[in-house]
């Protein structure tokens, strides 16, 4: 791929960011980085993969939902509190993974900064208005910036230690199920730019690799604030393909080439199809719990096939990038 594809948009990006982006650019069309999401302290997915395949993913995803500042502990339900409780402390696991020099990506199911109850990252559980949140000085905007600053404080130690983070905020923003996507493309793009400007220019989180997560062109915030593009793909169970059509659709949203990832998936891609069709996914990340640990979506044989494929990069094959 072009040498320019791995250059981050942040001119002050740390060398670790450049290392990761160059690596992902270099392997595109030749290899794929294996990835797995975890959202609890138990990390049962990681142990399951090791037991079945003898390998570990090179990329591990972590969930930040319990670090949201505005969780409503008084008006909630058991499902919400169970998810929050199981997620408590997961940044400790991210630090442990960094000790193994694995790649890290963060997902944030962001409880709404105001007005929410229960799982208020869902639009149905909050009156928080993203249109108002992007207007300076509104109560929604003040709450938005406050939450961003809290999260910036949690990300800062990773920056200080020069640990690169594939940062994927506002995921699936083209849909209306999360509050950040419920007001449409204009609000979503403004939210992204507010966060990018604040984290890059105010908090100087120069270890972040900015991963956009939508295949919808109208939602795309721009090449100047995006390092990597991705989309979430939940294909029918046991249908293992290259996802070539999705790849072709996704790369149309940018005006310049970008590293391209499968942000989330339930069903693993096919290594053989990826090789044969030369589809340019640099990595994938299987979602958590039953998407990984049961055979409802991927048989154990398919899991072994992926992790032992010469096309797949596992933790033991990852070069030291930071």
C-alpha positions as CSV (number, residue, x, y, z in Angstrom):
1,X,0.0,0.0,0.0
2,X,1.0,3.6,-0.3
3,X,3.6,4.9,2.2
4,X,1.2,7.7,3.1
5,X,-1.6,5.5,4.2
6,X,0.0,4.9,7.7
7,X,0.7,8.6,8.4
8,X,-1.6,9.7,11.3
9,X,-3.6,12.9,10.9
10,X,-2.3,14.2,14.2
11,X,1.0,15.8,13.3
12,X,2.2,15.3,17.0
13,X,1.3,11.6,17.0
14,X,3.7,9.5,19.0
15,X,6.1,7.1,17.3
16,X,4.1,4.1,18.6
17,X,1.1,5.4,16.6
18,X,3.2,5.6,13.4
19,X,4.6,2.1,14.1
20,X,1.2,0.5,14.4
21,X,-0.3,2.3,11.4
22,X,2.7,1.4,9.3
23,X,2.5,-2.3,10.4
24,X,-1.2,-2.5,9.6
25,X,-0.6,-0.8,6.2
26,X,2.2,-3.2,5.4
27,X,0.3,-6.4,6.1
28,X,-2.9,-5.3,4.2
29,X,-3.7,-7.8,1.5
30,X,-1.1,-10.2,2.9
31,X,-2.2,-11.0,6.5
32,X,-5.0,-10.2,9.0
33,X,-4.6,-9.3,12.6
34,X,-6.7,-11.6,14.8
35,X,-8.9,-9.7,17.3
36,X,-11.2,-10.4,20.2
37,X,-13.5,-8.1,22.3
38,X,-13.7,-8.6,26.0
39,X,-16.1,-6.6,28.3
40,X,-15.7,-8.2,31.7
41,X,-12.9,-8.8,34.2
42,X,-13.3,-12.6,33.6
43,X,-12.2,-12.3,30.0
44,X,-13.6,-15.8,29.3
45,X,-13.1,-15.2,25.6
46,X,-9.3,-15.0,25.9
47,X,-9.1,-18.2,27.9
48,X,-11.5,-20.0,25.5
49,X,-9.4,-19.0,22.4
50,X,-6.2,-20.2,24.1
51,X,-7.8,-23.5,25.1
52,X,-9.2,-24.2,21.7
53,X,-6.4,-22.9,19.4
54,X,-3.3,-22.7,21.6
55,X,-2.9,-19.1,20.5
56,X,-4.0,-15.7,21.6
57,X,-5.3,-12.8,19.5
58,X,-2.9,-10.0,18.6
59,X,-5.6,-7.3,19.2
60,X,-7.7,-7.2,22.3
61,X,-10.8,-5.0,22.7
62,X,-11.8,-3.5,26.0
63,X,-15.2,-2.0,27.0
64,X,-15.3,1.3,28.9
65,X,-19.0,1.5,29.7
66,X,-18.6,1.3,33.5
67,X,-16.3,4.4,33.4
68,X,-19.1,6.6,32.1
69,X,-19.6,9.4,34.6
70,X,-23.4,9.6,34.4
71,X,-24.6,6.1,35.2
72,X,-27.9,6.4,37.0
73,X,-27.7,4.0,39.9
74,X,-31.1,4.9,41.2
75,X,-33.3,4.5,38.1
76,X,-32.0,1.3,36.5
77,X,-32.6,-2.4,36.2
78,X,-30.7,-5.6,37.0
79,X,-29.5,-6.2,33.4
80,X,-27.8,-2.8,33.4
81,X,-26.2,-3.2,36.8
82,X,-25.0,-6.7,36.1
83,X,-23.2,-5.4,32.9
84,X,-21.7,-2.4,34.8
85,X,-20.6,-4.5,37.7
86,X,-18.9,-7.1,35.5
87,X,-17.1,-4.4,33.6
88,X,-15.7,-2.6,36.7
89,X,-11.9,-2.5,36.6
90,X,-11.3,-3.6,33.0
91,X,-8.7,-0.9,32.5
92,X,-6.5,-3.0,34.8
93,X,-6.8,-5.8,32.2
94,X,-5.9,-3.4,29.4
95,X,-2.7,-2.5,31.3
96,X,-1.9,-6.2,31.7
97,X,-2.4,-6.7,27.9
98,X,-0.1,-3.7,27.3
99,X,2.5,-5.6,29.3
100,X,2.4,-8.3,26.7
101,X,2.8,-5.7,24.0
102,X,-0.5,-6.7,22.4
103,X,-2.6,-4.2,20.4
104,X,-5.4,-2.5,22.3
105,X,-8.7,-1.1,21.1
106,X,-11.3,0.6,23.3
107,X,-15.1,0.6,22.8
108,X,-17.2,3.0,24.9
109,X,-20.9,2.4,25.3
110,X,-21.2,5.9,26.7
111,X,-24.0,6.3,29.2
112,X,-25.7,9.6,28.2
113,X,-24.1,12.6,29.9
114,X,-27.5,13.9,31.1
115,X,-31.1,12.6,31.7
116,X,-30.5,8.9,31.3
117,X,-31.7,5.8,33.1
118,X,-30.8,2.1,32.8
119,X,-28.6,1.5,29.7
120,X,-28.7,5.1,28.6
121,X,-26.2,4.6,25.9
122,X,-29.3,3.5,24.0
123,X,-31.4,6.4,22.7
124,X,-34.6,4.8,24.1
125,X,-33.3,5.3,27.6
126,X,-32.4,8.9,27.5
127,X,-33.7,12.3,26.4
128,X,-30.2,13.5,25.8
129,X,-30.2,15.5,22.6
130,X,-27.1,15.2,20.4
131,X,-28.2,18.3,18.4
132,X,-28.1,20.4,21.5
133,X,-24.8,18.8,22.8
134,X,-22.8,20.2,19.8
135,X,-23.9,23.8,20.6
136,X,-21.4,25.6,22.8
137,X,-22.7,26.4,26.3
138,X,-25.9,24.4,26.4
139,X,-26.4,22.1,29.4
140,X,-26.0,19.2,27.1
141,X,-22.7,20.5,25.7
142,X,-21.3,21.2,29.2
143,X,-22.1,17.7,30.3
144,X,-20.7,16.3,27.0
145,X,-17.4,18.1,27.5
146,X,-17.2,17.1,31.2
147,X,-17.6,13.4,30.3
148,X,-15.0,13.7,27.6
149,X,-12.6,15.2,30.0
150,X,-13.1,12.4,32.5
151,X,-12.4,9.8,29.9
152,X,-9.4,11.8,28.7
153,X,-8.0,11.5,32.3
154,X,-8.3,7.7,32.1
155,X,-6.6,7.6,28.7
156,X,-3.8,9.9,29.7
157,X,-1.6,7.3,31.5
158,X,-1.5,5.2,28.4
159,X,-0.3,8.3,26.5
160,X,2.4,9.0,29.2
161,X,3.7,5.4,28.8
162,X,3.4,5.7,24.9
163,X,1.0,2.8,24.6
164,X,-0.9,3.1,21.3
165,X,-4.7,2.8,21.5
166,X,-7.0,2.1,18.6
167,X,-9.7,4.5,19.7
168,X,-13.2,3.8,18.3
169,X,-15.7,6.2,19.8
170,X,-19.2,6.8,18.6
171,X,-19.3,3.4,17.1
172,X,-22.2,2.4,14.8
173,X,-23.2,6.1,14.7
174,X,-25.1,5.6,11.4
175,X,-27.8,3.8,13.3
176,X,-30.4,5.5,15.6
177,X,-30.1,3.0,18.5
178,X,-27.3,4.9,20.3
179,X,-27.8,8.5,21.5
180,X,-24.9,9.7,19.4
181,X,-26.5,8.5,16.2
182,X,-30.1,9.3,17.0
183,X,-30.0,12.8,15.5
184,X,-28.5,11.9,12.2
185,X,-25.2,12.5,10.3
186,X,-24.7,16.2,11.0
187,X,-24.7,15.8,14.8
188,X,-22.6,12.7,14.7
189,X,-19.9,14.4,12.6
190,X,-19.9,17.4,14.9
191,X,-19.6,15.1,18.0
192,X,-16.6,13.4,16.4
193,X,-14.8,16.6,15.6
194,X,-15.4,18.1,19.0
195,X,-13.8,15.0,20.6
196,X,-11.0,14.9,18.1
197,X,-10.1,18.6,18.6
198,X,-10.4,18.3,22.4
199,X,-8.3,15.1,22.8
200,X,-5.7,16.1,20.2
201,X,-5.3,19.8,20.8
202,X,-6.3,20.3,24.5
203,X,-5.5,17.0,26.2
204,X,-2.7,16.1,23.7
205,X,-3.5,12.4,23.7
206,X,-1.0,11.8,21.0
207,X,-1.1,8.0,21.5
208,X,-4.6,7.7,20.0
209,X,-5.3,6.1,16.6
210,X,-8.7,7.4,15.4
211,X,-10.8,4.6,14.1
212,X,-14.1,5.6,12.4
213,X,-16.8,3.0,12.5
214,X,-19.5,3.4,9.8
215,X,-19.8,2.6,6.1
216,X,-22.3,5.4,5.4
217,X,-20.7,8.2,3.5
218,X,-23.1,10.9,4.8
219,X,-21.9,10.2,8.3
220,X,-18.1,10.3,7.6
221,X,-16.5,13.2,9.5
222,X,-13.6,13.7,7.1
223,X,-10.1,12.4,6.2
224,X,-8.4,15.1,8.2
225,X,-9.7,13.7,11.5
226,X,-9.7,10.0,10.8
227,X,-6.7,7.5,10.7
228,X,-8.5,4.2,10.1
229,X,-12.0,3.3,8.8
230,X,-14.0,0.3,10.0
231,X,-17.5,-1.1,10.0
232,X,-19.3,-3.7,12.1
233,X,-20.4,-6.8,10.3
234,X,-22.8,-9.4,11.7
235,X,-23.3,-11.9,9.0
236,X,-25.5,-15.1,9.4
237,X,-24.0,-17.7,11.7
238,X,-21.4,-20.0,10.1
239,X,-21.2,-18.0,6.8
240,X,-17.5,-17.4,6.5
241,X,-16.5,-15.2,3.5
242,X,-14.1,-12.5,2.7
243,X,-16.7,-9.8,3.3
244,X,-15.5,-8.4,0.0
245,X,-18.7,-6.5,-0.8
246,X,-18.7,-4.8,2.6
247,X,-15.0,-3.9,2.1
248,X,-15.7,-2.3,-1.3
249,X,-18.6,-0.3,0.1
250,X,-16.6,0.9,3.0
251,X,-13.6,2.2,1.1
252,X,-15.8,4.4,-1.0
253,X,-16.5,6.8,1.9
254,X,-13.0,8.3,1.9
255,X,-11.3,10.6,-0.6
256,X,-7.9,9.1,0.2
257,X,-6.9,5.5,1.0
258,X,-7.2,4.5,4.7
259,X,-6.3,1.4,6.6
260,X,-9.5,-0.7,6.9
261,X,-10.8,-2.9,9.7
262,X,-13.7,-5.0,10.7
263,X,-14.6,-3.2,13.9
264,X,-16.9,-6.0,15.2
265,X,-18.1,-9.3,13.9
266,X,-20.0,-12.3,15.1
267,X,-18.9,-14.7,12.4
268,X,-15.3,-15.0,11.5
269,X,-14.1,-14.2,8.1
270,X,-12.6,-17.0,5.9
271,X,-8.8,-17.0,5.7
272,X,-9.0,-18.9,2.4
273,X,-11.4,-16.4,0.9
274,X,-9.4,-13.4,2.2
275,X,-6.3,-14.8,0.5
276,X,-8.0,-15.7,-2.7
277,X,-9.9,-12.5,-3.2
278,X,-7.2,-10.2,-1.8
279,X,-9.6,-8.4,0.4
280,X,-7.9,-5.6,2.4
281,X,-9.1,-6.0,5.9
282,X,-6.1,-5.4,8.2
283,X,-7.8,-6.8,11.3
284,X,-11.1,-8.0,12.6
285,X,-12.5,-8.2,16.2
286,X,-15.0,-10.9,17.2
287,X,-17.6,-9.6,19.7
288,X,-17.7,-11.0,23.2
289,X,-19.4,-13.8,25.2
290,X,-21.3,-16.3,23.1
291,X,-20.0,-14.9,19.8
292,X,-16.7,-16.3,20.8
293,X,-17.3,-19.0,23.5
294,X,-20.1,-20.9,21.9
295,X,-20.4,-22.7,18.6
296,X,-23.5,-20.7,17.7
297,X,-21.6,-18.5,15.3
298,X,-18.2,-20.2,14.7
299,X,-17.4,-23.9,15.3
300,X,-14.3,-24.7,17.2
301,X,-12.8,-26.1,14.0
302,X,-13.3,-22.7,12.3
303,X,-11.7,-21.0,15.3
304,X,-8.7,-23.3,15.1
305,X,-8.5,-22.8,11.3
306,X,-8.4,-19.0,11.7
307,X,-5.8,-18.9,14.5
308,X,-3.6,-21.4,12.9
309,X,-3.9,-20.0,9.4
310,X,-0.6,-18.7,7.8
311,X,-2.7,-15.7,6.9
312,X,-3.5,-14.9,10.6
313,X,-1.4,-12.8,12.9
314,X,-1.6,-13.9,16.5
315,X,0.0,-12.4,19.6
316,X,3.1,-14.5,19.3
317,X,3.7,-13.2,15.8
318,X,3.2,-9.6,16.5
319,X,6.4,-7.5,16.3
320,X,7.2,-5.1,19.2
321,X,5.4,-1.9,18.1
322,X,5.7,0.0,21.4
